[in-house]
């Protein structure tokens, strides 16, 4: 087992990466301060991974909340089910919530923990690649609103993140690809040598070689931990973690949550961002081609939805969380393994980039 740390002073916490961790009773116990535990999962995982965690914690006063599976259920109405069960079973301020699932479960459980009795402990047990390398680390929690993704939420850090590599072997190919989008992101924003490693090893990652996966997850989590430690609440640097996300969130909102997986939308969003970087003269056309080819090799779409107009894109991007004082802020590549935040992007240049990412008919 490898251990990384997110250094946030009194809110610091470990990230454990290894195999067969779901049944590690001692690993969980060190982060549970009382007798009450509530496992939050979905109806796809309730009889598998969540049951493994529950078996390891059988000596605790245990509650399991089973939510419906899917991004379309990441809502305030679904969140209410967690509160209902916590109150019904009289969980107090020393309870610990454990999120067993992907990004949707992790985000909702963390938000519930932030709100219940004004804040209780929670542990992340991410079961998808995307949640392992991104959403489980950093303390962003929340739910979607019909007008925009993740618009209601809180920054609230977990007590620990437990990443069990074993779960990846049962992950559907589409979910694996979605997770690789966020892995590729770290190579683009921070570490070009990692980007080159991904180019060489993408076929092995697509085959879910666990040795390669372990390295990719470690590198991704280490980068995110470093960025979050420097800027916990996204006042500046942390915004670079949103490369491609403003375009991706627009796609998700337009298409209906869950129609495109988050990683699929981000993958396409990163291609749009690369084209925009090239329009602005920050990167070469050859590097855009390399980015597009790696994202495609990861099994991800590289073209925006044909039915989505540039006007619709711009309208949805205008309500994104990265908008500041009415000005759109976008993350762009400014070199190999380098990125920066821009608030002077013109609508015309965005339209050019979007048009470059449309399929020829």
LOBA-778262 format. One record per residue (C-alpha): z, x, y; residue in three letters. Coordinates in steps of 0.001 Angstrom, whole numbers, plus 500000, padded with zeros to 6 digits. Layout:
BEGIN
+--------+--------+--------+---------+
:      Z :      X :      Y : residuo :
+--------+--------+--------+---------+
:      Z :      X :      Y :     ALA :
...
+--------+--------+--------+---------+
***
This chain:
BEGIN
+--------+--------+--------+---------+
:      Z :      X :      Y : residuo :
+--------+--------+--------+---------+
: 500000 : 500000 : 500000 :     UNK :
: 499096 : 501213 : 503511 :     UNK :
: 501122 : 500209 : 506560 :     UNK :
: 499851 : 500093 : 510146 :     UNK :
: 501953 : 499091 : 513132 :     UNK :
: 501203 : 497011 : 516197 :     UNK :
: 503341 : 498691 : 518864 :     UNK :
: 504650 : 496057 : 521264 :     UNK :
: 508225 : 497141 : 521890 :     UNK :
: 510655 : 494534 : 520573 :     UNK :
: 507687 : 492430 : 519387 :     UNK :
: 506240 : 495254 : 517243 :     UNK :
: 505325 : 494427 : 513656 :     UNK :
: 503722 : 495959 : 510560 :     UNK :
: 500369 : 495242 : 508939 :     UNK :
: 500546 : 495737 : 505174 :     UNK :
: 497270 : 496412 : 503331 :     UNK :
: 497171 : 496591 : 499538 :     UNK :
: 496610 : 494690 : 496303 :     UNK :
: 498806 : 492109 : 494590 :     UNK :
: 500973 : 491660 : 497685 :     UNK :
: 501161 : 487849 : 497518 :     UNK :
: 503807 : 488075 : 494800 :     UNK :
: 505832 : 490847 : 496455 :     UNK :
: 509149 : 489107 : 497047 :     UNK :
: 510804 : 492086 : 498759 :     UNK :
: 507912 : 492509 : 501172 :     UNK :
: 508390 : 488953 : 502434 :     UNK :
: 512186 : 488956 : 502365 :     UNK :
: 512530 : 491797 : 504850 :     UNK :
: 510896 : 489568 : 507484 :     UNK :
: 512764 : 486324 : 506720 :     UNK :
: 516100 : 486077 : 508507 :     UNK :
: 517578 : 482892 : 507001 :     UNK :
: 517226 : 480483 : 504088 :     UNK :
: 514492 : 478126 : 505322 :     UNK :
: 510804 : 478886 : 504789 :     UNK :
: 507756 : 476726 : 505435 :     UNK :
: 504421 : 477732 : 503910 :     UNK :
: 501413 : 476292 : 505751 :     UNK :
: 498130 : 476313 : 503855 :     UNK :
: 495072 : 474138 : 503194 :     UNK :
: 494034 : 471929 : 500309 :     UNK :
: 491654 : 474605 : 498990 :     UNK :
: 494392 : 477231 : 498598 :     UNK :
: 497448 : 475097 : 497835 :     UNK :
: 497197 : 475575 : 494063 :     UNK :
: 496282 : 479258 : 494165 :     UNK :
: 497387 : 481737 : 496818 :     UNK :
: 499968 : 479463 : 498423 :     UNK :
: 501497 : 478809 : 495013 :     UNK :
: 501769 : 482571 : 494422 :     UNK :
: 503670 : 483048 : 497667 :     UNK :
: 505879 : 480041 : 496905 :     UNK :
: 506746 : 481465 : 493485 :     UNK :
: 507814 : 484744 : 495084 :     UNK :
: 510072 : 482838 : 497484 :     UNK :
: 511518 : 480290 : 495059 :     UNK :
: 515092 : 481195 : 495984 :     UNK :
: 514600 : 479927 : 499546 :     UNK :
: 514803 : 476376 : 500870 :     UNK :
: 511043 : 475967 : 500675 :     UNK :
: 508670 : 473501 : 502306 :     UNK :
: 504887 : 473534 : 501860 :     UNK :
: 502575 : 471861 : 504368 :     UNK :
: 499029 : 471317 : 503062 :     UNK :
: 496380 : 470719 : 505726 :     UNK :
: 492725 : 469768 : 505299 :     UNK :
: 490360 : 472746 : 505089 :     UNK :
: 487880 : 473514 : 507827 :     UNK :
: 487347 : 474367 : 511488 :     UNK :
: 486800 : 470692 : 512314 :     UNK :
: 490495 : 470079 : 511536 :     UNK :
: 491764 : 472727 : 513968 :     UNK :
: 493096 : 470056 : 516314 :     UNK :
: 496297 : 468810 : 517918 :     UNK :
: 496317 : 465859 : 515495 :     UNK :
: 496352 : 468211 : 512501 :     UNK :
: 498956 : 470422 : 514167 :     UNK :
: 501243 : 467398 : 514406 :     UNK :
: 501454 : 467290 : 510600 :     UNK :
: 503263 : 470648 : 510626 :     UNK :
: 505832 : 469398 : 513149 :     UNK :
: 506284 : 466128 : 511240 :     UNK :
: 507184 : 467909 : 508016 :     UNK :
: 509421 : 470504 : 509685 :     UNK :
: 511409 : 467745 : 511354 :     UNK :
: 511478 : 465542 : 508276 :     UNK :
: 512957 : 468383 : 506218 :     UNK :
: 515264 : 469466 : 509053 :     UNK :
: 514087 : 472981 : 509628 :     UNK :
: 516142 : 474731 : 512292 :     UNK :
: 515583 : 477610 : 514714 :     UNK :
: 516033 : 480239 : 512010 :     UNK :
: 513217 : 478939 : 509827 :     UNK :
: 510196 : 481147 : 509081 :     UNK :
: 506665 : 479758 : 508877 :     UNK :
: 504188 : 481570 : 506602 :     UNK :
: 500471 : 481045 : 507186 :     UNK :
: 498512 : 481343 : 503927 :     UNK :
: 494847 : 480905 : 504707 :     UNK :
: 492022 : 481922 : 506985 :     UNK :
: 491795 : 481940 : 510748 :     UNK :
: 492211 : 478195 : 511144 :     UNK :
: 495498 : 478126 : 509222 :     UNK :
: 496721 : 481314 : 510901 :     UNK :
: 495965 : 480066 : 514402 :     UNK :
: 497565 : 476657 : 513847 :     UNK :
: 500642 : 478027 : 512077 :     UNK :
: 501203 : 480566 : 514828 :     UNK :
: 500862 : 477896 : 517506 :     UNK :
: 503260 : 475625 : 515617 :     UNK :
: 505734 : 478518 : 515370 :     UNK :
: 505404 : 479170 : 519109 :     UNK :
: 506165 : 475521 : 519903 :     UNK :
: 508683 : 474383 : 517280 :     UNK :
: 512165 : 474402 : 518823 :     UNK :
: 510649 : 476654 : 521511 :     UNK :
: 509785 : 479404 : 519070 :     UNK :
: 510497 : 480342 : 515453 :     UNK :
: 509406 : 483292 : 513298 :     UNK :
: 506141 : 483350 : 511376 :     UNK :
: 504292 : 485647 : 508991 :     UNK :
: 500527 : 485922 : 508613 :     UNK :
: 499019 : 486051 : 505104 :     UNK :
: 495269 : 486023 : 505844 :     UNK :
: 493021 : 485138 : 502902 :     UNK :
: 489559 : 485650 : 504425 :     UNK :
: 488010 : 488902 : 505567 :     UNK :
: 487553 : 487545 : 509069 :     UNK :
: 491215 : 486621 : 509418 :     UNK :
: 492315 : 489925 : 507867 :     UNK :
: 490442 : 492068 : 510385 :     UNK :
: 490731 : 489866 : 513441 :     UNK :
: 492587 : 486601 : 513937 :     UNK :
: 495792 : 487470 : 512040 :     UNK :
: 496450 : 490497 : 514269 :     UNK :
: 497270 : 490275 : 517956 :     UNK :
: 499156 : 487023 : 518412 :     UNK :
: 496416 : 484689 : 519616 :     UNK :
: 497236 : 481199 : 518356 :     UNK :
: 495889 : 477762 : 519154 :     UNK :
: 493649 : 474807 : 518428 :     UNK :
: 490222 : 473645 : 519530 :     UNK :
: 489348 : 470910 : 522006 :     UNK :
: 486072 : 468952 : 521957 :     UNK :
: 485187 : 470643 : 525261 :     UNK :
: 485837 : 474191 : 524084 :     UNK :
: 487061 : 476456 : 521295 :     UNK :
: 490689 : 477679 : 521290 :     UNK :
: 491338 : 476189 : 524719 :     UNK :
: 494893 : 475102 : 523829 :     UNK :
: 497259 : 477767 : 522521 :     UNK :
: 499693 : 480599 : 523149 :     UNK :
: 500130 : 484329 : 522737 :     UNK :
: 502778 : 484574 : 520005 :     UNK :
: 503197 : 487577 : 517723 :     UNK :
: 503999 : 487335 : 513988 :     UNK :
: 506824 : 489182 : 512247 :     UNK :
: 504330 : 490811 : 509875 :     UNK :
: 500766 : 490600 : 508572 :     UNK :
: 500289 : 490898 : 504804 :     UNK :
: 496702 : 491652 : 503757 :     UNK :
: 496099 : 491355 : 500016 :     UNK :
: 492717 : 492866 : 499145 :     UNK :
: 492675 : 491018 : 495814 :     UNK :
: 491788 : 487721 : 497517 :     UNK :
: 488428 : 489076 : 498663 :     UNK :
: 487051 : 488993 : 495113 :     UNK :
: 487107 : 485187 : 495157 :     UNK :
: 485703 : 484821 : 498673 :     UNK :
: 482351 : 482965 : 498907 :     UNK :
: 479468 : 485169 : 500029 :     UNK :
: 479068 : 483237 : 503276 :     UNK :
: 482739 : 483776 : 504189 :     UNK :
: 482453 : 487473 : 503358 :     UNK :
: 479477 : 487810 : 505693 :     UNK :
: 481333 : 485955 : 508437 :     UNK :
: 484162 : 488482 : 508208 :     UNK :
: 481772 : 491410 : 508397 :     UNK :
: 480691 : 490232 : 511848 :     UNK :
: 484124 : 491092 : 513227 :     UNK :
: 484130 : 494405 : 511324 :     UNK :
: 480794 : 495355 : 512903 :     UNK :
: 482227 : 494429 : 516302 :     UNK :
: 484758 : 497265 : 516135 :     UNK :
: 481980 : 499777 : 515528 :     UNK :
: 480133 : 498472 : 518575 :     UNK :
: 483001 : 498323 : 521056 :     UNK :
: 485101 : 501330 : 520063 :     UNK :
: 483981 : 503699 : 517318 :     UNK :
: 480327 : 504656 : 516852 :     UNK :
: 481112 : 506810 : 513800 :     UNK :
: 482457 : 503629 : 512162 :     UNK :
: 479236 : 501815 : 513119 :     UNK :
: 477254 : 504576 : 511393 :     UNK :
: 479546 : 504358 : 508349 :     UNK :
: 478856 : 500618 : 508211 :     UNK :
: 475106 : 501227 : 508309 :     UNK :
: 475456 : 503496 : 505270 :     UNK :
: 477842 : 501248 : 503333 :     UNK :
: 476835 : 497689 : 504199 :     UNK :
: 475367 : 497013 : 500743 :     UNK :
: 478628 : 498077 : 499069 :     UNK :
: 480619 : 495903 : 501441 :     UNK :
: 478345 : 492961 : 500664 :     UNK :
: 479093 : 493598 : 496979 :     UNK :
: 482812 : 493531 : 497850 :     UNK :
: 483586 : 497062 : 496704 :     UNK :
: 487361 : 497047 : 497256 :     UNK :
: 487607 : 500752 : 498092 :     UNK :
: 485044 : 500299 : 500851 :     UNK :
: 486696 : 497070 : 501949 :     UNK :
: 490077 : 498755 : 502218 :     UNK :
: 488660 : 501426 : 504521 :     UNK :
: 486787 : 498870 : 506649 :     UNK :
: 489898 : 496695 : 507015 :     UNK :
: 492116 : 499666 : 507873 :     UNK :
: 489722 : 500892 : 510544 :     UNK :
: 489308 : 497400 : 511996 :     UNK :
: 493041 : 496670 : 512093 :     UNK :
: 493840 : 500104 : 513517 :     UNK :
: 491396 : 499542 : 516373 :     UNK :
: 492678 : 496066 : 517101 :     UNK :
: 496309 : 497233 : 516964 :     UNK :
: 495529 : 499987 : 519472 :     UNK :
: 493767 : 497622 : 521866 :     UNK :
: 496447 : 494912 : 521600 :     UNK :
: 499229 : 497456 : 522151 :     UNK :
: 497524 : 498504 : 525385 :     UNK :
: 496859 : 494954 : 526626 :     UNK :
: 498762 : 492244 : 524760 :     UNK :
: 497761 : 489278 : 526931 :     UNK :
: 494153 : 490158 : 527683 :     UNK :
: 494612 : 491206 : 531283 :     UNK :
: 491873 : 493808 : 530966 :     UNK :
: 491034 : 496073 : 528016 :     UNK :
: 491683 : 493500 : 525288 :     UNK :
: 488777 : 491423 : 526553 :     UNK :
: 486378 : 493886 : 524879 :     UNK :
: 487425 : 492327 : 521553 :     UNK :
: 485399 : 489307 : 522675 :     UNK :
: 482014 : 491006 : 522362 :     UNK :
: 479533 : 488262 : 521456 :     UNK :
: 482239 : 485601 : 521439 :     UNK :
: 481259 : 483725 : 524607 :     UNK :
: 477768 : 483156 : 523198 :     UNK :
: 479256 : 482444 : 519761 :     UNK :
: 481767 : 479898 : 521032 :     UNK :
: 478954 : 478074 : 522855 :     UNK :
: 477041 : 477825 : 519571 :     UNK :
: 480105 : 476567 : 517675 :     UNK :
: 480880 : 473926 : 520283 :     UNK :
: 477266 : 472745 : 520532 :     UNK :
: 476653 : 472603 : 516786 :     UNK :
: 480024 : 471030 : 515930 :     UNK :
: 482995 : 473067 : 514723 :     UNK :
: 482417 : 474281 : 511176 :     UNK :
: 478624 : 473842 : 511138 :     UNK :
: 478271 : 477526 : 511952 :     UNK :
: 481124 : 479706 : 510723 :     UNK :
: 482874 : 481614 : 513493 :     UNK :
: 481589 : 484953 : 512195 :     UNK :
: 478029 : 483641 : 511981 :     UNK :
: 478155 : 482538 : 515617 :     UNK :
: 479734 : 485837 : 516693 :     UNK :
: 477094 : 487807 : 514774 :     UNK :
: 474328 : 486049 : 516678 :     UNK :
: 476354 : 486351 : 519887 :     UNK :
: 476537 : 490132 : 519470 :     UNK :
: 472742 : 490279 : 519150 :     UNK :
: 472394 : 488289 : 522383 :     UNK :
: 474908 : 490608 : 524055 :     UNK :
: 472935 : 493649 : 522829 :     UNK :
: 469716 : 492230 : 524243 :     UNK :
: 471495 : 491593 : 527537 :     UNK :
: 472791 : 495178 : 527534 :     UNK :
: 469231 : 496397 : 527059 :     UNK :
: 467988 : 494110 : 529864 :     UNK :
: 470585 : 495728 : 532129 :     UNK :
: 469515 : 499206 : 531030 :     UNK :
: 472751 : 500201 : 529273 :     UNK :
: 471383 : 500759 : 525762 :     UNK :
: 467993 : 501527 : 524269 :     UNK :
: 465666 : 499113 : 522527 :     UNK :
: 466046 : 501253 : 519396 :     UNK :
: 469815 : 500728 : 519400 :     UNK :
: 469330 : 496958 : 519768 :     UNK :
: 467111 : 497101 : 516675 :     UNK :
: 469842 : 498976 : 514753 :     UNK :
: 472422 : 496383 : 515788 :     UNK :
: 470179 : 493505 : 514760 :     UNK :
: 469354 : 495146 : 511426 :     UNK :
: 473009 : 495792 : 510559 :     UNK :
: 474018 : 492237 : 511423 :     UNK :
: 471115 : 490894 : 509369 :     UNK :
: 472023 : 493188 : 506451 :     UNK :
: 475493 : 491649 : 506548 :     UNK :
: 473909 : 488286 : 505755 :     UNK :
: 474373 : 486906 : 509263 :     UNK :
: 471959 : 484972 : 511487 :     UNK :
: 470440 : 486874 : 514401 :     UNK :
: 468688 : 484009 : 516225 :     UNK :
: 470237 : 481304 : 518397 :     UNK :
: 469775 : 477660 : 517312 :     UNK :
: 466246 : 476578 : 518206 :     UNK :
: 467435 : 473182 : 519466 :     UNK :
: 469935 : 474724 : 521901 :     UNK :
: 468446 : 475160 : 525380 :     UNK :
: 469351 : 477898 : 527823 :     UNK :
: 470837 : 475256 : 530120 :     UNK :
: 473126 : 474031 : 527324 :     UNK :
: 474192 : 477599 : 526625 :     UNK :
: 475089 : 478236 : 530249 :     UNK :
: 476942 : 474934 : 530589 :     UNK :
: 479105 : 475643 : 527533 :     UNK :
: 479662 : 479269 : 528494 :     UNK :
: 480967 : 478051 : 531864 :     UNK :
: 484043 : 476488 : 530191 :     UNK :
: 484819 : 479551 : 528056 :     UNK :
: 488296 : 481119 : 528374 :     UNK :
: 486747 : 484328 : 529728 :     UNK :
: 485601 : 482552 : 532912 :     UNK :
: 487733 : 483760 : 535825 :     UNK :
: 487720 : 481989 : 539210 :     UNK :
: 484460 : 480317 : 538270 :     UNK :
: 482763 : 483627 : 537448 :     UNK :
: 481482 : 484284 : 533950 :     UNK :
: 482800 : 487508 : 532394 :     UNK :
: 480845 : 489053 : 529541 :     UNK :
: 481435 : 492076 : 527318 :     UNK :
: 478421 : 494346 : 526938 :     UNK :
: 477644 : 497572 : 525109 :     UNK :
: 477291 : 500459 : 527566 :     UNK :
: 476493 : 503120 : 524993 :     UNK :
: 477187 : 503966 : 521376 :     UNK :
: 480711 : 502793 : 520555 :     UNK :
: 481362 : 501944 : 524192 :     UNK :
: 481778 : 498587 : 525908 :     UNK :
: 482781 : 497223 : 529281 :     UNK :
: 483569 : 493945 : 531039 :     UNK :
: 481094 : 492572 : 533571 :     UNK :
: 481460 : 489718 : 536040 :     UNK :
: 478138 : 490138 : 537846 :     UNK :
: 475783 : 488847 : 535154 :     UNK :
: 473008 : 486647 : 536532 :     UNK :
: 471879 : 483460 : 534823 :     UNK :
: 468332 : 484806 : 534835 :     UNK :
: 469259 : 487871 : 532779 :     UNK :
: 471224 : 485710 : 530316 :     UNK :
: 468169 : 483499 : 529866 :     UNK :
: 465983 : 486541 : 529173 :     UNK :
: 468407 : 487737 : 526497 :     UNK :
: 468623 : 484282 : 524927 :     UNK :
: 464834 : 483966 : 524837 :     UNK :
: 464613 : 487306 : 523028 :     UNK :
: 466864 : 485821 : 520334 :     UNK :
: 464752 : 482776 : 519614 :     UNK :
: 462606 : 482587 : 516504 :     UNK :
: 458885 : 482662 : 517130 :     UNK :
: 457279 : 479411 : 516010 :     UNK :
+--------+--------+--------+---------+
***
